[in-house]
Amino acid sequence: MLLDNYNSIANSTTTPPVDFSRIFANSYPLHVDIGSGKGLVLLQQPFGPHLNYIGIERRLKYIKLASDRIERRGLNNVRLLHGDAEQLLSPLFAAQSVASFSLLFPDPWHKRRHQKRRLVTARFVELLATKLKPNGVVMVATDHADYFAVITNCFNNQEAFVFAPQQKPPLQLSHFEIKYSKQKRPIYRTAYRRVH
Ligand SMILES: C[S@@+](CC[C@H](N)C(=O)[O-])C[C@H]1O[C@@H](n2cnc3c(N)ncnc32)[C@H](O)[C@@H]1O
């Protein structure tokens, strides 16, 4: 489902992949926040104002909350997609169409028997590579050391990516980052650039 803040744009009128420049009525680069939750990244726009921001979130409750906030701020460079990130990214985004992704505090699924539900896998990282423009970047943060090791392993084993250490000091980008920083939890952060 593609949401234009409050209003659903019927998929029936849009043949995938979506022409986001038509939806935003400009050709700014796309930043996609995966698992956008309550939408702070989309509201704060820490990656710059001259970008189009898309949040993908599978919980409708958070989509509605973020949508209300975006509407109240009158932000017209933000859209929300409701559903599973992998299922939506595959058809809706053209190859090499995304300038950057943020993947902030993906659910770690602590119990071993639940870990198969984790979003970040080798297959998902390969999908990100196909959707990124050359030199496009994926920024990752998590408080979970084991999942961080799994995630970095997936990126390190995907030849399209090179490690791209972040130049800027950490920003309090998201709701979970603020929450975990207050709790003084360690935060593991990395970034990767698509090289070819
Ligand atoms: C721990 S929260 C982090 C939210 C936000 N990124 C932050 O840092 O505050 C993880 C979010 O990812 C969403 N999520 C988990 N799996 C997802 C998936 N497969 N597709 C889209 N969203 C997903 C969850 O519903 C939840 O809102």
The ligand as an SDF file (V2000), in Angstrom:
LIG
                    3D

 27 29  0  0  0  0  0  0  0  0999 V2000
   13.0290   -1.4700   16.8860 C   0  0  0  0  0  0  0  0  0  0  0  0
   11.9520   -0.5650   15.8410 S   0  0  0  0  0  0  0  0  0  0  0  0
   12.9790    0.7730   15.2740 C   0  0  0  0  0  0  0  0  0  0  0  0
   12.1670    1.9140   14.7180 C   0  0  0  0  0  0  0  0  0  0  0  0
   12.9970    3.0910   14.2110 C   0  0  0  0  0  0  0  0  0  0  0  0
   13.8370    2.7060   13.0940 N   0  0  0  0  0  0  0  0  0  0  0  0
   13.8290    3.6720   15.3190 C   0  0  0  0  0  0  0  0  0  0  0  0
   15.0700    3.5250   15.2750 O   0  0  0  0  0  0  0  0  0  0  0  0
   13.2610    4.2870   16.2180 O   0  0  0  0  0  0  0  0  0  0  0  0
   11.9010   -1.6040   14.4040 C   0  0  0  0  0  0  0  0  0  0  0  0
   10.7990   -1.1740   13.4650 C   0  0  0  0  0  0  0  0  0  0  0  0
   10.9060   -1.9030   12.2420 O   0  0  0  0  0  0  0  0  0  0  0  0
    9.6190   -2.3370   11.8550 C   0  0  0  0  0  0  0  0  0  0  0  0
    9.8100   -3.5260   11.0520 N   0  0  0  0  0  0  0  0  0  0  0  0
   10.2800   -4.7200   11.4750 C   0  0  0  0  0  0  0  0  0  0  0  0
   10.3610   -5.5870   10.4570 N   0  0  0  0  0  0  0  0  0  0  0  0
    9.9410   -4.9180    9.3580 C   0  0  0  0  0  0  0  0  0  0  0  0
    9.7850   -5.2740    7.9990 C   0  0  0  0  0  0  0  0  0  0  0  0
   10.0690   -6.5170    7.5800 N   0  0  0  0  0  0  0  0  0  0  0  0
    9.3210   -4.3590    7.1290 N   0  0  0  0  0  0  0  0  0  0  0  0
    9.0090   -3.1080    7.5640 C   0  0  0  0  0  0  0  0  0  0  0  0
    9.1260   -2.7100    8.8440 N   0  0  0  0  0  0  0  0  0  0  0  0
    9.5890   -3.5980    9.7250 C   0  0  0  0  0  0  0  0  0  0  0  0
    8.9110   -2.5980   13.1780 C   0  0  0  0  0  0  0  0  0  0  0  0
    7.5140   -2.6170   13.0510 O   0  0  0  0  0  0  0  0  0  0  0  0
    9.4060   -1.4430   14.0240 C   0  0  0  0  0  0  0  0  0  0  0  0
    8.6190   -0.2870   13.8910 O   0  0  0  0  0  0  0  0  0  0  0  0
  1  2  1  0
  2  3  1  0
  2 10  1  0
  3  4  1  0
  4  5  1  0
  5  6  1  0
  5  7  1  0
  7  8  2  0
  7  9  1  0
 10 11  1  0
 11 12  1  0
 11 26  1  0
 12 13  1  0
 13 14  1  0
 13 24  1  0
 14 15  1  0
 14 23  1  0
 15 16  2  0
 16 17  1  0
 17 18  1  0
 17 23  2  0
 18 19  1  0
 18 20  2  0
 20 21  1  0
 21 22  2  0
 22 23  1  0
 24 25  1  0
 24 26  1  0
 26 27  1  0
M  CHG  2   2   1   9  -1
M  END
$$$$
